[in-house]
């Protein structure tokens, strides 16, 4: 079976259809607090974001943490990257850019941090795709991976209202035990895998939904926010994300 659940044509269409792609990143950008603690603890100076076009985290870490950062993706639209840099008071060349196939790319250097956000769930073999991150990681470096939690209310929303997008995700990868055991089998240390965020739901094709679907989405969002304000826990049923951290 093909390990890749998407192709270049999918990502080109996906990114060119996105609305609101360019914006100013805030200091409290999602996962920023976790990344800041890792950087402070480990003294990280360099980082690469894999599969991260248009480079939100490469730009965030350059702008707010002063890291030397690189973006690697199979599909890069330079104009959009430059627009995002400009929106964040940076300029062309402030982050490194590598347009390459992750599986065939042989890195010229290794990094203190290797990051991916919403990448590994697009592949069938979870251990294999995690392992592909490691060729970029320095000994003693930190691996940081996030993926959506579609074994949740948000997953039901995705499956019900955007089945095409839902089917581009390997739902089996969204399992804490699998993620942890995969990292450990690859020889990684100090492995953590946990749910992140109290509650959220979203749709990539929200603008295409009917008024009834949008109202239902809003009702679910409000109900979830109220519930997690009363009972503020991170859980499989409600948390929108999964975080994986490990060290080489």
Secondary structure, 3 states (H helix, E strand, C coil): CCCECCCHHHHHHHHHCCCCCCCCCCCCCCCHHHHHHHHHHHCCCEEEEECCCCCHHHHHHHHHHCCEEEEEECCCCHHHHHHHHHHCCCCCCCCEEEECCCCCCCCCCCEEEEEEECCHHHECCHHHHHHHHHHHEEEEEEEEEEEECCCCHHHHHHHHHCHHHHCCCCHHHCCHHHHHHHHHHCCCEEEEEEEECCCCCCCCCHHHCCHHHHHHHHHHHHHHHHHHHHCCCCCCCCCCEEEEEEEC
